[in-house]
Amino acid sequence: MKLSKRVLELEASVTLAMKAKSKALADQGISVISLSAGEPDFETPSCIVQAAHKALDAGVSRYTAVRGNDDLISAMRHKFKRDQNLDYDATQVISSCGAKSSLSMAFDAVLSPGDEAIILTPYWVSYPDMVKLTGAKPVFAQPSIESIEQALSEKTRVIIVNSPNNPSGQVLPKSFFQDLMKKLEGTDVWVISDEIYEHLVFDDARHISPASLSKDAYSRTIVINGVSKGYAMTGWRVGITAGPKEVIGAMTKLQGQRYTCIPTIAQKAAAYALSEPPELQTEIEKMRSAYQERRDKFLEEISKIPNVKCSKPQGAFYAFPDFSAYGDDIALAEKLLGEAHVSMVPGSAFGAPGHLRISLAASEEDIVAGVQKIGAYLSPRT
Ligand SMILES: Cc1ncc(COP(=O)(O)O)c(C=O)c1O
């Protein structure tokens, strides 16, 4: 009996392999400092949990429209208007099962076998496989117009951009998006803009949605966002998408056949969160400023390790230092886990060998202790 060709061609997740090794060490009683988390270490703010309780008590337990219930549709529209001055009507937004599912549904809606999708490096681990599952081919480019120009071909149907970026923490400037959107005018290339870390920007960095830049940009951009990162709601599984009617209509058709709608309680919680009442805004700011403080502490510590270069993360909750002076990143991550007992994700998983992704979704003590252990392992005399 055979499994499908599509599934056999999927890459096994490097992150999950590292997680399994960490667990094996923990099972032996060895305490591992985990700097590999891809999710906030904060609890979901209690006001969001209360909104869900209220919905449960009110007996909210039925299927809703595929795109979401009326509250959630209004909250999504309000969110895009409030944060990026983007006007979408009710047929231009859809909620899905986490941003992951918003993304895979968007790829499914616009890619066909033989097409090409340009993915900017470093990239979030799942993009290449999501593209391959549609039968299209991932093509990689740096986040620069010159590199994108080289990657563009007659087969290009999509460019995926992710700012603030996982894994680098880079926030792409408005000028980059302006140049990109200008370059694409007159083509039939979609832009999928993954803005899941929108809330988490530091210092004077500003998040820009390419959809907001011109009429043409608006008509070719599919905006992906969600509640997972900014509101610490990873397990609630709510992703949101906004874009041109035809794409959202196609995603609605796909979702209707795959899973009808997302859980109704999660819809109610997400509608509340996206409306960002003042008590929630305070919580969002607390989390954002904690990540920023941890980033500063991290940069101070990492600068003490010789031959490691790290650009300053401007957003999200990751740092992505270059450890290439210390050899292959996968072997290094394994050694640092097995011998220094610090877990991180090798850059190869993100298309950037030589780097290690360090999560700032950990306590300041763990971040400092983890980096000191790495330093002591790599340069015992420093
Ligand atoms: C860049 C990026 N996009 C999308 C997602 C998926 O988010 P969700 O948990 O809402 O599916 C993640 C999660 O790690 C991410 O880092």
PDBQT file of the ligand as one rigid body, heavy atoms in Angstrom, charges set to zero:
ROOT
HETATM    1  C1  LIG A 401       6.111  33.844   9.985  1.00  0.00    +0.000 C 
HETATM    2  C2  LIG A 401       5.009  32.994  10.508  1.00  0.00    +0.000 A 
HETATM    3  N1  LIG A 401       3.871  32.889   9.798  1.00  0.00    +0.000 NA
HETATM    4  C3  LIG A 401       2.866  32.126  10.225  1.00  0.00    +0.000 A 
HETATM    5  C4  LIG A 401       2.946  31.415  11.400  1.00  0.00    +0.000 A 
HETATM    6  C5  LIG A 401       1.786  30.558  11.811  1.00  0.00    +0.000 C 
HETATM    7  O1  LIG A 401       0.998  31.153  12.773  1.00  0.00    +0.000 OA
HETATM    8  P1  LIG A 401      -0.262  30.408  13.415  1.00  0.00    +0.000 P 
HETATM    9  O2  LIG A 401       0.193  29.856  14.721  1.00  0.00    +0.000 OA
HETATM   10  O3  LIG A 401      -1.304  31.461  13.571  1.00  0.00    +0.000 OA
HETATM   11  O4  LIG A 401      -0.672  29.323  12.491  1.00  0.00    +0.000 OA
HETATM   12  C6  LIG A 401       4.110  31.466  12.168  1.00  0.00    +0.000 A 
HETATM   13  C7  LIG A 401       4.227  30.668  13.396  1.00  0.00    +0.000 C 
HETATM   14  O5  LIG A 401       5.300  30.358  13.881  1.00  0.00    +0.000 OA
HETATM   15  C8  LIG A 401       5.161  32.293  11.722  1.00  0.00    +0.000 A 
HETATM   16  O6  LIG A 401       6.295  32.408  12.430  1.00  0.00    +0.000 OA
ENDROOT
TORSDOF 0
